[in-house]
């Protein structure tokens, strides 16, 4: 995907404003902050590298890393606060 907009099946434009850093962002020196104080309970971890916010599963530190811009992170946090990601009961 490029910096240009693409569309989904619903014709909603999607912009990938991180395309220029894919494969080039050096996260080797990232200082990861865990979401839990219990060392036996591995939770979500975040780190700040350059102007990006990174997130990974603390139980799988060698696994995939999500990369957010500040605007994306803000939207994610607001969605979490609003219950957007809660499991239905």
Backbone as XML, in Angstrom:
<?xml version="1.0"?>
<chain id="A" units="angstrom">
  <residue number="1" name="UNK">
    <atom name="N" x="0.844" y="-1.165" z="0.000"/>
    <atom name="CA" x="0.000" y="0.000" z="0.000"/>
    <atom name="C" x="0.896" y="1.237" z="0.000"/>
  </residue>
  <residue number="2" name="UNK">
    <atom name="N" x="0.506" y="2.270" z="-0.639"/>
    <atom name="CA" x="1.314" y="3.480" z="-0.709"/>
    <atom name="C" x="0.692" y="4.573" z="0.137"/>
  </residue>
  <residue number="3" name="UNK">
    <atom name="N" x="1.305" y="5.773" z="0.088"/>
    <atom name="CA" x="0.764" y="6.913" z="0.809"/>
    <atom name="C" x="-0.550" y="7.378" z="0.202"/>
  </residue>
  <residue number="4" name="UNK">
    <atom name="N" x="-0.825" y="6.945" z="-0.999"/>
    <atom name="CA" x="-2.048" y="7.342" z="-1.660"/>
    <atom name="C" x="-3.222" y="6.562" z="-1.083"/>
  </residue>
  <residue number="5" name="UNK">
    <atom name="N" x="-4.408" y="7.115" z="-1.260"/>
    <atom name="CA" x="-5.601" y="6.461" z="-0.739"/>
    <atom name="C" x="-5.956" y="5.253" z="-1.592"/>
  </residue>
  <residue number="6" name="UNK">
    <atom name="N" x="-6.405" y="4.209" z="-0.938"/>
    <atom name="CA" x="-6.987" y="3.074" z="-1.618"/>
    <atom name="C" x="-8.426" y="2.990" z="-1.109"/>
  </residue>
  <residue number="7" name="UNK">
    <atom name="N" x="-9.180" y="2.025" z="-1.570"/>
    <atom name="CA" x="-10.557" y="1.928" z="-1.098"/>
    <atom name="C" x="-10.860" y="0.519" z="-0.651"/>
  </residue>
  <residue number="8" name="UNK">
    <atom name="N" x="-11.854" y="0.380" z="0.204"/>
    <atom name="CA" x="-12.321" y="-0.919" z="0.655"/>
    <atom name="C" x="-13.524" y="-1.302" z="-0.192"/>
  </residue>
  <residue number="9" name="UNK">
    <atom name="N" x="-14.118" y="-2.423" z="0.145"/>
    <atom name="CA" x="-15.309" y="-2.868" z="-0.576"/>
    <atom name="C" x="-16.444" y="-1.862" z="-0.462"/>
  </residue>
  <residue number="10" name="UNK">
    <atom name="N" x="-16.417" y="-1.050" z="0.579"/>
    <atom name="CA" x="-17.459" y="-0.042" z="0.782"/>
    <atom name="C" x="-17.047" y="1.312" z="0.213"/>
  </residue>
  <residue number="11" name="UNK">
    <atom name="N" x="-15.950" y="1.335" z="-0.506"/>
    <atom name="CA" x="-15.443" y="2.556" z="-1.139"/>
    <atom name="C" x="-15.088" y="3.662" z="-0.141"/>
  </residue>
  <residue number="12" name="UNK">
    <atom name="N" x="-14.627" y="3.265" z="1.028"/>
    <atom name="CA" x="-14.151" y="4.227" z="2.017"/>
    <atom name="C" x="-12.650" y="4.359" z="1.818"/>
  </residue>
  <residue number="13" name="UNK">
    <atom name="N" x="-12.142" y="5.572" z="1.619"/>
    <atom name="CA" x="-10.702" y="5.701" z="1.397"/>
    <atom name="C" x="-9.901" y="5.330" z="2.640"/>
  </residue>
  <residue number="14" name="UNK">
    <atom name="N" x="-8.798" y="4.633" z="2.413"/>
    <atom name="CA" x="-7.876" y="4.264" z="3.481"/>
    <atom name="C" x="-6.530" y="4.889" z="3.142"/>
  </residue>
  <residue number="15" name="UNK">
    <atom name="N" x="-5.951" y="5.614" z="4.084"/>
    <atom name="CA" x="-4.659" y="6.246" z="3.883"/>
    <atom name="C" x="-3.626" y="5.550" z="4.741"/>
  </residue>
  <residue number="16" name="UNK">
    <atom name="N" x="-2.527" y="5.209" z="4.161"/>
    <atom name="CA" x="-1.441" y="4.574" z="4.896"/>
    <atom name="C" x="-0.324" y="5.594" z="5.033"/>
  </residue>
  <residue number="17" name="UNK">
    <atom name="N" x="-0.395" y="6.401" z="6.081"/>
    <atom name="CA" x="0.608" y="7.443" z="6.252"/>
    <atom name="C" x="1.875" y="6.936" z="6.920"/>
  </residue>
  <residue number="18" name="UNK">
    <atom name="N" x="1.989" y="5.611" z="7.099"/>
    <atom name="CA" x="3.216" y="5.036" z="7.630"/>
    <atom name="C" x="3.944" y="4.200" z="6.584"/>
  </residue>
  <residue number="19" name="UNK">
    <atom name="N" x="3.469" y="4.205" z="5.354"/>
    <atom name="CA" x="4.061" y="3.376" z="4.306"/>
    <atom name="C" x="5.555" y="3.657" z="4.141"/>
  </residue>
  <residue number="20" name="UNK">
    <atom name="N" x="5.945" y="4.885" z="4.349"/>
    <atom name="CA" x="7.354" y="5.260" z="4.156"/>
    <atom name="C" x="8.281" y="4.688" z="5.226"/>
  </residue>
  <residue number="21" name="UNK">
    <atom name="N" x="7.731" y="4.173" z="6.329"/>
    <atom name="CA" x="8.601" y="3.618" z="7.374"/>
    <atom name="C" x="8.561" y="2.101" z="7.440"/>
  </residue>
  <residue number="22" name="UNK">
    <atom name="N" x="7.688" y="1.467" z="6.680"/>
    <atom name="CA" x="7.574" y="0.009" z="6.738"/>
    <atom name="C" x="8.937" y="-0.626" z="6.458"/>
  </residue>
  <residue number="23" name="UNK">
    <atom name="N" x="9.384" y="-1.437" z="7.399"/>
    <atom name="CA" x="10.652" y="-2.129" z="7.239"/>
    <atom name="C" x="11.877" y="-1.284" z="7.540"/>
  </residue>
  <residue number="24" name="UNK">
    <atom name="N" x="11.687" y="-0.006" z="7.878"/>
    <atom name="CA" x="12.850" y="0.849" z="8.142"/>
    <atom name="C" x="12.886" y="1.412" z="9.556"/>
  </residue>
  <residue number="25" name="UNK">
    <atom name="N" x="11.783" y="1.329" z="10.294"/>
    <atom name="CA" x="11.736" y="1.865" z="11.649"/>
    <atom name="C" x="12.549" y="0.950" z="12.569"/>
  </residue>
  <residue number="26" name="UNK">
    <atom name="N" x="13.585" y="1.502" z="13.186"/>
    <atom name="CA" x="14.450" y="0.720" z="14.071"/>
    <atom name="C" x="13.838" y="0.684" z="15.466"/>
  </residue>
  <residue number="27" name="UNK">
    <atom name="N" x="13.343" y="-0.475" z="15.850"/>
    <atom name="CA" x="12.729" y="-0.614" z="17.171"/>
    <atom name="C" x="13.623" y="-1.407" z="18.127"/>
  </residue>
  <residue number="28" name="UNK">
    <atom name="N" x="14.848" y="-1.676" z="17.721"/>
    <atom name="CA" x="15.752" y="-2.502" z="18.533"/>
    <atom name="C" x="16.065" y="-1.864" z="19.884"/>
  </residue>
  <residue number="29" name="UNK">
    <atom name="N" x="16.041" y="-0.561" z="19.978"/>
    <atom name="CA" x="16.336" y="0.117" z="21.244"/>
    <atom name="C" x="15.101" y="0.594" z="21.974"/>
  </residue>
  <residue number="30" name="UNK">
    <atom name="N" x="13.927" y="0.141" z="21.536"/>
    <atom name="CA" x="12.673" y="0.587" z="22.157"/>
    <atom name="C" x="12.620" y="0.174" z="23.623"/>
  </residue>
  <residue number="31" name="UNK">
    <atom name="N" x="12.144" y="1.085" z="24.459"/>
    <atom name="CA" x="11.935" y="0.786" z="25.870"/>
    <atom name="C" x="10.457" y="0.488" z="26.059"/>
  </residue>
  <residue number="32" name="UNK">
    <atom name="N" x="10.152" y="-0.772" z="26.289"/>
    <atom name="CA" x="8.775" y="-1.235" z="26.351"/>
    <atom name="C" x="8.200" y="-1.024" z="27.738"/>
  </residue>
  <residue number="33" name="UNK">
    <atom name="N" x="6.992" y="-0.496" z="27.784"/>
    <atom name="CA" x="6.264" y="-0.248" z="29.024"/>
    <atom name="C" x="5.130" y="-1.267" z="29.082"/>
  </residue>
  <residue number="34" name="UNK">
    <atom name="N" x="5.056" y="-2.017" z="30.167"/>
    <atom name="CA" x="4.043" y="-3.055" z="30.272"/>
    <atom name="C" x="2.752" y="-2.513" z="30.879"/>
  </residue>
  <residue number="35" name="UNK">
    <atom name="N" x="1.655" y="-3.169" z="30.567"/>
    <atom name="CA" x="0.352" y="-2.742" z="31.056"/>
    <atom name="C" x="0.027" y="-3.339" z="32.424"/>
  </residue>
  <residue number="36" name="UNK">
    <atom name="N" x="0.899" y="-4.173" z="32.933"/>
    <atom name="CA" x="0.653" y="-4.819" z="34.216"/>
    <atom name="C" x="1.906" y="-4.747" z="35.084"/>
  </residue>
  <residue number="37" name="UNK">
    <atom name="N" x="1.709" y="-4.698" z="36.384"/>
    <atom name="CA" x="2.847" y="-4.701" z="37.306"/>
    <atom name="C" x="3.225" y="-6.117" z="37.732"/>
  </residue>
  <residue number="38" name="UNK">
    <atom name="N" x="2.394" y="-7.088" z="37.424"/>
    <atom name="CA" x="2.622" y="-8.479" z="37.779"/>
    <atom name="C" x="3.541" y="-9.114" z="36.739"/>
  </residue>
  <residue number="39" name="UNK">
    <atom name="N" x="4.751" y="-9.471" z="37.149"/>
    <atom name="CA" x="5.727" y="-10.036" z="36.208"/>
    <atom name="C" x="5.284" y="-11.383" z="35.638"/>
  </residue>
  <residue number="40" name="UNK">
    <atom name="N" x="4.407" y="-12.102" z="36.354"/>
    <atom name="CA" x="3.919" y="-13.400" z="35.878"/>
    <atom name="C" x="2.773" y="-13.245" z="34.883"/>
  </residue>
  <residue number="41" name="UNK">
    <atom name="N" x="2.163" y="-12.085" z="34.843"/>
    <atom name="CA" x="1.034" y="-11.824" z="33.951"/>
    <atom name="C" x="1.511" y="-10.893" z="32.836"/>
  </residue>
  <residue number="42" name="UNK">
    <atom name="N" x="1.802" y="-11.459" z="31.683"/>
    <atom name="CA" x="2.288" y="-10.662" z="30.559"/>
    <atom name="C" x="1.107" y="-9.986" z="29.877"/>
  </residue>
  <residue number="43" name="UNK">
    <atom name="N" x="1.162" y="-8.690" z="29.753"/>
    <atom name="CA" x="0.083" y="-7.940" z="29.119"/>
    <atom name="C" x="0.564" y="-7.243" z="27.861"/>
  </residue>
  <residue number="44" name="UNK">
    <atom name="N" x="-0.182" y="-6.289" z="27.450"/>
    <atom name="CA" x="0.174" y="-5.468" z="26.300"/>
    <atom name="C" x="1.350" y="-4.577" z="26.690"/>
  </residue>
  <residue number="45" name="UNK">
    <atom name="N" x="2.245" y="-4.341" z="25.757"/>
    <atom name="CA" x="3.377" y="-3.441" z="25.990"/>
    <atom name="C" x="3.363" y="-2.351" z="24.928"/>
  </residue>
  <residue number="46" name="UNK">
    <atom name="N" x="3.734" y="-1.143" z="25.336"/>
    <atom name="CA" x="3.852" y="-0.044" z="24.380"/>
    <atom name="C" x="5.239" y="0.568" z="24.480"/>
  </residue>
  <residue number="47" name="UNK">
    <atom name="N" x="5.643" y="1.229" z="23.409"/>
    <atom name="CA" x="6.920" y="1.939" z="23.365"/>
    <atom name="C" x="6.744" y="3.149" z="22.459"/>
  </residue>
  <residue number="48" name="UNK">
    <atom name="N" x="7.588" y="4.132" z="22.659"/>
    <atom name="CA" x="7.577" y="5.343" z="21.846"/>
    <atom name="C" x="8.885" y="5.411" z="21.075"/>
  </residue>
  <residue number="49" name="UNK">
    <atom name="N" x="8.789" y="5.392" z="19.749"/>
    <atom name="CA" x="9.968" y="5.455" z="18.886"/>
    <atom name="C" x="9.709" y="6.533" z="17.844"/>
  </residue>
  <residue number="50" name="UNK">
    <atom name="N" x="10.609" y="7.495" z="17.829"/>
    <atom name="CA" x="10.432" y="8.664" z="16.966"/>
    <atom name="C" x="9.065" y="9.259" z="17.267"/>
  </residue>
  <residue number="51" name="UNK">
    <atom name="N" x="8.247" y="9.497" z="16.271"/>
    <atom name="CA" x="6.915" y="10.073" z="16.537"/>
    <atom name="C" x="5.829" y="9.003" z="16.556"/>
  </residue>
  <residue number="52" name="UNK">
    <atom name="N" x="6.206" y="7.743" z="16.695"/>
    <atom name="CA" x="5.256" y="6.646" z="16.627"/>
    <atom name="C" x="5.068" y="5.974" z="17.982"/>
  </residue>
  <residue number="53" name="UNK">
    <atom name="N" x="3.901" y="5.358" z="18.149"/>
    <atom name="CA" x="3.603" y="4.566" z="19.326"/>
    <atom name="C" x="3.518" y="3.121" z="18.846"/>
  </residue>
  <residue number="54" name="UNK">
    <atom name="N" x="4.259" y="2.232" z="19.520"/>
    <atom name="CA" x="4.303" y="0.826" z="19.150"/>
    <atom name="C" x="3.551" y="0.018" z="20.196"/>
  </residue>
  <residue number="55" name="UNK">
    <atom name="N" x="2.942" y="-1.074" z="19.787"/>
    <atom name="CA" x="2.243" y="-1.949" z="20.718"/>
    <atom name="C" x="2.524" y="-3.399" z="20.325"/>
  </residue>
  <residue number="56" name="UNK">
    <atom name="N" x="2.747" y="-4.230" z="21.361"/>
    <atom name="CA" x="2.973" y="-5.654" z="21.124"/>
    <atom name="C" x="2.410" y="-6.459" z="22.293"/>
  </residue>
  <residue number="57" name="UNK">
    <atom name="N" x="2.318" y="-7.761" z="22.095"/>
    <atom name="CA" x="1.886" y="-8.694" z="23.122"/>
    <atom name="C" x="3.108" y="-9.028" z="23.969"/>
  </residue>
  <residue number="58" name="UNK">
    <atom name="N" x="3.078" y="-8.702" z="25.248"/>
    <atom name="CA" x="4.208" y="-8.963" z="26.132"/>
    <atom name="C" x="4.541" y="-10.434" z="26.281"/>
  </residue>
  <residue number="59" name="UNK">
    <atom name="N" x="3.553" y="-11.303" z="26.045"/>
    <atom name="CA" x="3.789" y="-12.745" z="26.126"/>
    <atom name="C" x="4.535" y="-13.251" z="24.893"/>
  </residue>
  <residue number="60" name="UNK">
    <atom name="N" x="4.530" y="-12.468" z="23.826"/>
    <atom name="CA" x="5.228" y="-12.829" z="22.588"/>
    <atom name="C" x="6.046" y="-11.638" z="22.096"/>
  </residue>
  <residue number="61" name="UNK">
    <atom name="N" x="7.087" y="-11.252" z="22.822"/>
    <atom name="CA" x="7.847" y="-10.051" z="22.457"/>
    <atom name="C" x="8.524" y="-10.104" z="21.094"/>
  </residue>
  <residue number="62" name="UNK">
    <atom name="N" x="8.706" y="-11.293" z="20.557"/>
    <atom name="CA" x="9.293" y="-11.410" z="19.223"/>
    <atom name="C" x="8.223" y="-11.436" z="18.137"/>
  </residue>
  <residue number="63" name="UNK">
    <atom name="N" x="6.969" y="-11.342" z="18.543"/>
    <atom name="CA" x="5.848" y="-11.378" z="17.604"/>
    <atom name="C" x="5.637" y="-10.043" z="16.916"/>
  </residue>
  <residue number="64" name="UNK">
    <atom name="N" x="4.492" y="-9.881" z="16.274"/>
    <atom name="CA" x="4.208" y="-8.668" z="15.520"/>
    <atom name="C" x="4.125" y="-7.426" z="16.413"/>
  </residue>
  <residue number="65" name="UNK">
    <atom name="N" x="4.467" y="-6.306" z="15.827"/>
    <atom name="CA" x="4.402" y="-5.011" z="16.503"/>
    <atom name="C" x="3.476" y="-4.109" z="15.690"/>
  </residue>
  <residue number="66" name="UNK">
    <atom name="N" x="2.478" y="-3.551" z="16.365"/>
    <atom name="CA" x="1.601" y="-2.587" z="15.715"/>
    <atom name="C" x="2.222" y="-1.208" z="15.823"/>
  </residue>
  <residue number="67" name="UNK">
    <atom name="N" x="2.120" y="-0.420" z="14.768"/>
    <atom name="CA" x="2.689" y="0.929" z="14.738"/>
    <atom name="C" x="1.556" y="1.926" z="14.535"/>
  </residue>
  <residue number="68" name="UNK">
    <atom name="N" x="1.458" y="2.892" z="15.437"/>
    <atom name="CA" x="0.416" y="3.906" z="15.393"/>
    <atom name="C" x="1.023" y="5.296" z="15.232"/>
  </residue>
  <residue number="69" name="UNK">
    <atom name="N" x="0.361" y="6.150" z="14.472"/>
    <atom name="CA" x="0.672" y="7.578" z="14.523"/>
    <atom name="C" x="-0.012" y="8.124" z="15.768"/>
  </residue>
  <residue number="70" name="UNK">
    <atom name="N" x="0.271" y="9.350" z="16.148"/>
    <atom name="CA" x="-0.379" y="9.933" z="17.321"/>
    <atom name="C" x="-1.890" y="9.998" z="17.127"/>
  </residue>
  <residue number="71" name="UNK">
    <atom name="N" x="-2.339" y="10.380" z="15.938"/>
    <atom name="CA" x="-3.781" y="10.467" z="15.669"/>
    <atom name="C" x="-4.436" y="9.088" z="15.759"/>
  </residue>
  <residue number="72" name="UNK">
    <atom name="N" x="-3.776" y="8.057" z="15.228"/>
    <atom name="CA" x="-4.310" y="6.701" z="15.307"/>
    <atom name="C" x="-4.374" y="6.222" z="16.757"/>
  </residue>
  <residue number="73" name="UNK">
    <atom name="N" x="-3.314" y="6.523" z="17.514"/>
    <atom name="CA" x="-3.272" y="6.121" z="18.923"/>
    <atom name="C" x="-4.403" y="6.790" z="19.696"/>
  </residue>
  <residue number="74" name="UNK">
    <atom name="N" x="-4.581" y="8.090" z="19.468"/>
    <atom name="CA" x="-5.653" y="8.817" z="20.149"/>
    <atom name="C" x="-7.013" y="8.199" z="19.838"/>
  </residue>
  <residue number="75" name="UNK">
    <atom name="N" x="-7.245" y="7.845" z="18.576"/>
    <atom name="CA" x="-8.509" y="7.217" z="18.182"/>
    <atom name="C" x="-8.655" y="5.848" z="18.841"/>
  </residue>
  <residue number="76" name="UNK">
    <atom name="N" x="-7.582" y="5.076" z="18.898"/>
    <atom name="CA" x="-7.606" y="3.767" z="19.549"/>
    <atom name="C" x="-7.951" y="3.901" z="21.029"/>
  </residue>
  <residue number="77" name="UNK">
    <atom name="N" x="-7.294" y="4.804" z="21.727"/>
    <atom name="CA" x="-7.538" y="5.004" z="23.157"/>
    <atom name="C" x="-8.980" y="5.450" z="23.397"/>
  </residue>
  <residue number="78" name="UNK">
    <atom name="N" x="-9.469" y="6.376" z="22.603"/>
    <atom name="CA" x="-10.858" y="6.827" z="22.753"/>
    <atom name="C" x="-11.832" y="5.680" z="22.505"/>
  </residue>
  <residue number="79" name="UNK">
    <atom name="N" x="-11.558" y="4.843" z="21.498"/>
    <atom name="CA" x="-12.401" y="3.686" z="21.234"/>
    <atom name="C" x="-12.407" y="2.716" z="22.403"/>
  </residue>
  <residue number="80" name="UNK">
    <atom name="N" x="-11.243" y="2.502" z="23.001"/>
    <atom name="CA" x="-11.158" y="1.612" z="24.164"/>
    <atom name="C" x="-11.949" y="2.189" z="25.336"/>
  </residue>
  <residue number="81" name="UNK">
    <atom name="N" x="-11.836" y="3.478" z="25.553"/>
    <atom name="CA" x="-12.588" y="4.127" z="26.635"/>
    <atom name="C" x="-14.092" y="4.022" z="26.401"/>
  </residue>
  <residue number="82" name="UNK">
    <atom name="N" x="-14.511" y="4.108" z="25.159"/>
    <atom name="CA" x="-15.936" y="4.057" z="24.813"/>
    <atom name="C" x="-16.479" y="2.629" z="24.743"/>
  </residue>
  <residue number="83" name="UNK">
    <atom name="N" x="-15.628" y="1.621" z="24.968"/>
    <atom name="CA" x="-16.073" y="0.237" z="24.942"/>
    <atom name="C" x="-16.150" y="-0.370" z="23.554"/>
  </residue>
  <residue number="84" name="UNK">
    <atom name="N" x="-15.555" y="0.294" z="22.582"/>
    <atom name="CA" x="-15.613" y="-0.174" z="21.198"/>
    <atom name="C" x="-15.040" y="-1.579" z="21.025"/>
  </residue>
  <residue number="85" name="UNK">
    <atom name="N" x="-14.111" y="-1.969" z="21.879"/>
    <atom name="CA" x="-13.444" y="-3.256" z="21.732"/>
    <atom name="C" x="-13.904" y="-4.287" z="22.758"/>
  </residue>
  <residue number="86" name="UNK">
    <atom name="N" x="-14.926" y="-3.952" z="23.554"/>
    <atom name="CA" x="-15.450" y="-4.880" z="24.532"/>
    <atom name="C" x="-16.111" y="-6.068" z="23.849"/>
  </residue>
  <residue number="87" name="UNK">
    <atom name="N" x="-15.997" y="-7.213" z="24.459"/>
    <atom name="CA" x="-16.659" y="-8.391" z="23.912"/>
    <atom name="C" x="-18.152" y="-8.311" z="24.214"/>
  </residue>
  <residue number="88" name="UNK">
    <atom name="N" x="-18.977" y="-8.720" z="23.266"/>
    <atom name="CA" x="-20.422" y="-8.696" z="23.518"/>
    <atom name="C" x="-20.793" y="-9.774" z="24.543"/>
  </residue>
  <residue number="89" name="UNK">
    <atom name="N" x="-21.760" y="-9.500" z="25.346"/>
    <atom name="CA" x="-22.200" y="-10.461" z="26.375"/>
    <atom name="C" x="-23.382" y="-11.171" z="25.941"/>
  </residue>
</chain>
